[in-house]
């Protein structure tokens, strides 16, 4: 009994423990762990600074090439695609050529054909050029009676205007007149357009023109039409070594060279003295006084003579300077000239060549719309001279100098003796 009681107690104890174990296993133990946010704090660490060494590496620097510079070029382009009727072109005696093979087939597409340089024929002096510069004397000497006076001068002007009007519009030209200085029409070469040709005609027409009741001194550059002498240049404008001054026809030629003309025409009556003064002249007081008295008397005599001419409706007689005294008092000595060195045609040719080199370097290239033939003479400068003399004096003052100078500068020299020769040339349009 006692043994059975112990066994039951053990079983009960085991059962209770089993229940407790089951209950204990049914519970889940959960532990929540909260972690704090991690924060990092940077600590300043003192480090020694190191000095950096500059690296020396050889560097090849490429030299920059200079940029190309644009140079202005004055180019006269022919008007293209203009329709013209198919007509036969008349022959022009003053200017020949100028439109190449375009004649007889219209000007449509003429830009592809090209233009040839015209042949100029001014009082028989023939030349070819695309940049033409014509120079006219306006001094009293060229209007002397023995040369034809003002009527002859009017014919000369008309012939210049005629030649200019026959230039092709793609050619370049300018006209200048001279007394002591140089007076060009345009400040630079201009295309031979109708407007510019009309400007030339307007400018020259009133120059030294006979008018009713005109005065004894109503001639010279002050009678020019618009724009008058606004472009006047002094005789110091185009001085080239060894010249001390350059006025008159020579200064005008240098003006043409400065404007890059390739063909120059000079129309004058005398070469004049182009010199270097070596020693000053000594003029005796008695001779000076006698000359001044003769000048006063000669002026009065000219005034009376011109009054008679005006009554007859004639042009006044033009005399001036030493020529006035010499005409009425040929035995009175004029001002002495002193010791001088007169420049020769060789000297003057070198002057012109120096001017060409000097001004060609700094000049803006001037180009017309004309094409030159490919030959070695295409860039030659041409100086042509027409000298007007009296009918009797077939060997005018300085004619040998002019003839040689024109020859040395690829040009032509022509002499016109008096009004009859001028009228005959204009009438026949042939060389005398």
C-alpha positions in Angstrom: 0.0 0.0 0.0 2.7 2.3 0.9 4.6 1.2 -2.2 1.6 1.9 -4.5 1.2 5.3 -2.9 4.7 6.3 -3.8 4.3 5.1 -7.4 1.2 7.2 -7.8 2.9 10.3 -6.4 5.7 9.8 -8.8 3.4 9.6 -11.8 1.5 12.7 -10.7 4.8 14.5 -10.3 5.9 13.4 -13.8 2.6 14.5 -15.3 2.7 17.9 -13.6 6.3 18.4 -14.9 5.2 17.3 -18.4 2.4 19.8 -18.4 4.7 22.5 -17.2 7.2 21.7 -19.9 4.4 21.8 -22.6 3.2 25.2 -21.2 6.7 26.5 -21.1 7.4 25.5 -24.7 4.2 27.3 -25.8 5.7 30.6 -24.8 8.0 32.5 -27.2 10.5 34.8 -25.7 11.0 38.0 -27.9 13.8 40.4 -27.1 13.7 43.8 -28.9 17.0 45.4 -29.4 17.1 49.1 -30.4 20.3 50.2 -31.9 21.4 53.8 -31.5 22.1 55.8 -34.8 25.7 55.6 -35.7 27.4 59.0 -35.9 30.8 59.7 -37.2 32.8 62.7 -36.1 35.7 63.7 -38.2 38.8 64.7 -36.4 41.0 67.3 -37.8 44.4 65.9 -38.4 47.2 68.3 -38.8 49.4 67.3 -41.7 52.5 69.1 -42.9 52.0 71.1 -46.1 54.3 70.2 -49.0 55.5 72.8 -51.4 54.6 72.0 -54.9 57.3 72.2 -57.5 56.5 73.8 -60.8 57.0 71.4 -63.6 59.2 72.6 -66.3 58.1 70.9 -69.5 59.3 72.2 -72.8 56.3 73.5 -74.8 56.4 74.0 -78.5 54.5 77.1 -79.4 53.1 77.1 -82.9 53.5 80.5 -84.6 50.2 81.7 -85.8 50.2 82.6 -89.4 49.0 86.1 -90.3 45.4 86.1 -91.4 44.9 87.0 -95.0 43.9 90.6 -95.5 41.3 91.7 -97.9 42.4 94.4 -100.4 39.8 96.5 -102.0 39.8 96.4 -105.7 37.9 98.8 -107.9 36.4 96.6 -110.6 34.0 97.7 -113.3 31.9 94.8 -114.3 30.1 94.8 -117.7 26.3 94.6 -117.5 25.2 91.1 -118.4 22.2 89.7 -120.1 21.2 92.8 -121.9 19.3 92.2 -125.1 20.3 94.3 -128.1 19.0 94.1 -131.7 21.3 92.4 -134.2 22.7 95.5 -136.0 25.9 96.3 -137.8 28.1 98.5 -135.7 29.4 101.7 -137.4 33.1 102.4 -137.6 34.4 104.9 -135.0 37.4 106.9 -136.0 38.1 108.2 -132.5 38.0 105.0 -130.5 38.3 101.6 -132.2 37.5 98.3 -130.5 36.2 98.1 -127.0 33.6 95.3 -127.4 35.7 92.4 -128.7 33.9 90.0 -130.8 30.5 91.0 -129.3 29.7 93.3 -132.3 27.1 92.0 -134.6 25.8 89.5 -132.1 24.4 91.7 -129.3 25.7 91.9 -125.8 23.7 89.1 -124.3 26.2 87.0 -122.4 29.0 89.5 -123.1 30.6 88.7 -119.7 31.8 85.4 -121.1 33.1 87.0 -124.3 35.2 89.7 -122.6 36.1 93.2 -123.7 39.2 94.3 -125.5 41.1 97.5 -124.9 39.9 100.3 -127.3 42.3 102.1 -129.6 42.3 105.8 -129.0 43.1 108.3 -131.7 43.3 111.8 -130.4 44.6 114.3 -133.1 46.4 111.4 -134.7 48.2 110.2 -131.6 47.1 106.6 -131.3 47.3 104.4 -128.2 45.6 101.6 -126.5 44.6 101.7 -122.8 41.9 100.7 -120.3 42.7 103.5 -117.8 42.9 106.8 -119.7 44.0 110.2 -118.3 43.7 113.2 -120.6 45.4 116.5 -119.7 44.5 119.9 -121.2 46.5 123.2 -121.0 44.5 126.2 -119.8 47.3 128.8 -119.8 47.1 132.0 -121.9 49.8 130.6 -124.2 47.7 127.9 -125.8 45.0 130.5 -126.7 47.5 132.8 -128.6 46.3 134.2 -131.9 48.9 132.4 -133.9 47.7 129.1 -132.5 44.1 129.8 -133.4 43.0 131.6 -130.3 39.9 130.7 -128.3 38.0 129.3 -131.4 40.8 126.7 -131.8 40.7 126.0 -128.1 37.0 125.3 -128.3 37.6 122.7 -131.1 40.2 121.0 -128.9 37.8 120.7 -126.0 35.1 119.3 -128.3 37.5 116.6 -129.6 38.4 115.5 -126.1 34.7 115.2 -125.2 34.1 113.2 -128.4 36.9 110.7 -127.5 35.7 110.3 -123.9 32.1 109.7 -125.1 33.2 106.9 -127.3 35.0 104.9 -124.5 33.3 101.7 -123.5 31.5 102.0 -120.2 33.8 99.4 -118.7 36.9 101.6 -119.3 38.2 104.0 -116.6 39.0 107.7 -117.4 39.7 111.1 -115.9 40.4 114.5 -117.4 42.6 117.2 -115.9 43.4 120.8 -116.8 46.4 122.7 -115.6 47.8 126.2 -115.1 50.3 126.6 -112.3 48.7 123.7 -110.5 46.7 120.6 -111.5 42.8 120.4 -111.5 41.4 116.9 -112.2 37.7 116.4 -112.8 37.4 113.4 -110.6 39.5 112.7 -107.5 40.3 109.2 -109.0 39.7 107.3 -112.2 36.0 106.8 -112.9 34.1 104.4 -115.3 33.0 105.9 -118.6 29.3 105.7 -117.8 26.8 108.1 -119.5 26.6 110.1 -116.2 30.4 110.5 -115.9 30.7 111.4 -119.6 28.0 114.1 -119.2 29.9 115.4 -116.1 33.0 115.8 -118.3 31.0 117.6 -121.0 29.4 119.9 -118.4 32.8 120.6 -116.8 34.7 121.5 -120.1 32.0 123.2 -122.1 32.2 126.7 -120.4 36.0 126.6 -120.1 37.5 129.5 -122.1 34.4 129.8 -124.2 33.7 132.9 -126.3 30.7 134.9 -125.0 29.2 138.2 -125.8 31.2 141.1 -124.3 33.6 138.7 -122.4 36.4 140.4 -120.5 40.1 140.3 -121.2 40.7 138.0 -118.2 37.6 135.8 -118.6 39.5 132.6 -119.2 41.4 129.9 -117.2 40.2 127.4 -114.6 37.8 129.9 -113.1 35.6 129.4 -116.1 35.2 125.6 -115.6 31.7 124.2 -115.1 30.6 122.2 -112.1 32.4 121.1 -109.9 34.9 123.8 -110.9 38.4 123.5 -109.4 37.3 121.9 -106.1 39.9 119.1 -106.7 42.8 121.5 -107.3 46.2 120.2 -106.4 49.3 122.3 -105.8 52.6 122.0 -107.6 54.0 120.3 -104.4 51.5 117.5 -104.4 53.4 115.0 -106.6 57.0 115.9 -106.1 59.3 113.0 -107.0 63.1 113.1 -106.6 65.0 115.1 -107.9 62.2 117.6 -108.6 61.7 120.5 -106.3 58.1 121.1 -107.5 55.9 119.6 -110.2 53.2 121.8 -111.7 51.9 122.3 -115.2 51.8 119.4 -117.6 54.4 117.4 -115.7 52.5 117.6 -112.4 49.4 116.5 -114.3 51.2 113.5 -115.8 52.3 112.5 -112.3 48.7 112.9 -111.1 47.6 110.5 -113.7 50.3 108.0 -112.7 49.2 108.4 -109.0 45.7 107.5 -110.1 47.1 104.3 -111.8 46.4 105.4 -115.4 48.1 103.3 -118.0 47.5 105.8 -120.9 48.1 109.5 -120.6 47.5 112.2 -123.2 49.0 115.7 -122.8 47.5 118.6 -125.0 49.7 121.7 -124.7 51.5 124.3 -126.7 54.9 124.3 -125.0 57.3 122.2 -123.0 58.3 125.0 -120.6 61.3 125.1 -118.3 61.6 122.2 -116.0 64.8 122.9 -114.1 66.7 123.0 -110.8 67.8 126.5 -109.8 71.6 126.5 -109.2 72.1 130.2 -108.6 69.7 133.0 -107.9 69.3 135.6 -110.7 70.5 139.2 -110.2 68.1 141.7 -111.8 69.3 145.2 -112.2 67.0 147.8 -110.7 67.0 149.8 -113.9 66.0 146.8 -116.0 63.3 145.8 -113.5 61.8 149.3 -113.6 61.8 149.4 -117.4 60.1 146.0 -117.5 57.4 147.0 -115.1 56.7 150.2 -117.1 56.4 148.1 -120.2 54.0 145.7 -118.5 51.7 148.6 -117.6 51.8 150.0 -121.2 51.3 146.5 -122.7 48.2 145.9 -120.6 46.7 149.1 -121.8 47.4 148.3 -125.4 45.8 144.9 -125.0 42.8 146.4 -123.4 42.3 148.8 -126.4 42.8 146.0 -128.9 40.2 143.8 -127.3 37.7 146.6 -127.2 38.0 146.8 -130.9 37.6 143.1 -131.2 34.4 143.1 -129.1 32.9 145.7 -131.4 33.5 143.4 -134.3 32.0 140.4 -132.3 35.4 138.6 -132.1 37.0 136.7 -129.3 39.4 138.7 -127.2 43.1 138.3 -127.6 44.7 136.3 -124.8 48.1 137.3 -123.6 49.7 137.1 -120.2 53.0 137.1 -118.2 56.2 137.7 -120.1 54.4 137.0 -123.3 52.4 140.2 -122.9 55.5 142.4 -122.7 57.3 140.5 -125.4 54.4 140.9 -127.9 54.2 144.7 -127.7 57.8 145.5 -126.6 60.0 142.8 -127.9 63.3 144.7 -127.1 62.6 145.0 -123.4 64.4 142.4 -121.4 62.4 140.1 -119.2 63.2 138.8 -115.7 66.6 137.0 -115.7 66.6 133.3 -115.0 70.0 132.8 -113.3 72.0 129.6 -113.5 69.8 126.5 -113.9 70.0 122.8 -114.7 67.3 121.9 -117.2 66.1 118.4 -116.9 66.5 116.2 -120.0 64.0 113.7 -121.4 66.1 110.9 -119.8 65.8 112.7 -116.4 62.0 113.1 -116.8 61.6 109.5 -117.8 63.3 108.4 -114.6 61.0 110.7 -112.7 57.9 109.1 -114.2 59.3 105.6 -113.6 60.0 106.5 -110.0 56.5 107.7 -109.5 55.1 104.5 -111.0 57.1 102.3 -108.6 56.5 104.6 -105.6 52.7 104.9 -105.9 52.1 101.4 -107.2 53.2 99.9 -103.8 50.6 101.7 -101.7 47.8 102.1 -104.2 44.5 100.2 -104.2 44.6 98.1 -107.4 42.4 99.8 -110.0 40.9 97.5 -112.5 38.6 98.1 -115.4 36.3 95.6 -117.1 38.5 95.3 -120.1 40.7 92.4 -120.8 44.3 92.7 -122.1 45.9 90.5 -124.6 48.6 88.2 -123.2 51.8 89.8 -124.3 54.9 91.2 -122.6 53.8 94.8 -123.4 50.5 94.6 -121.5 51.6 96.6 -118.4 53.5 99.4 -120.2 52.7 103.0 -119.3 52.1 105.1 -122.4 52.7 108.9 -122.6 51.3 110.7 -125.7 51.8 114.4 -126.5 49.8 116.6 -128.9 51.6 120.0 -129.2 49.8 122.9 -130.8 52.0 125.4 -132.6 51.6 128.3 -135.0 51.2 127.6 -138.7 54.6 129.0 -139.5 56.5 127.5 -136.6 56.6 123.8 -137.4 59.2 123.3 -134.7 57.4 124.4 -131.5 59.1 125.3 -128.3 60.4 122.1 -126.6 59.1 119.9 -129.4 62.3 117.8 -129.6 62.0 117.2 -125.8 58.4 116.2 -126.1 59.1 113.9 -129.1 61.9 112.1 -127.3 59.9 111.9 -124.0 56.9 110.3 -125.7 59.2 107.8 -127.5 60.9 106.8 -124.3 57.5 106.2 -122.6 55.9 104.0 -125.3 53.8 106.9 -126.7 53.2 109.0 -129.7 54.0 112.7 -130.4 51.9 114.8 -132.8 52.1 118.5 -133.7 49.2 120.6 -134.9 50.1 123.8 -136.7 47.5 126.5 -136.2 43.7 126.6 -136.5 43.7 125.3 -140.1 45.5 122.1 -139.1 42.9 121.5 -136.3 39.9 122.1 -138.5 41.4 119.9 -141.3 41.9 117.0 -138.9 38.5 117.2 -137.4 36.9 117.4 -140.9 38.8 114.5 -142.4 39.6 112.4 -139.3 42.9 111.4 -140.7 46.5 112.2 -139.8 48.0 115.2 -141.3 
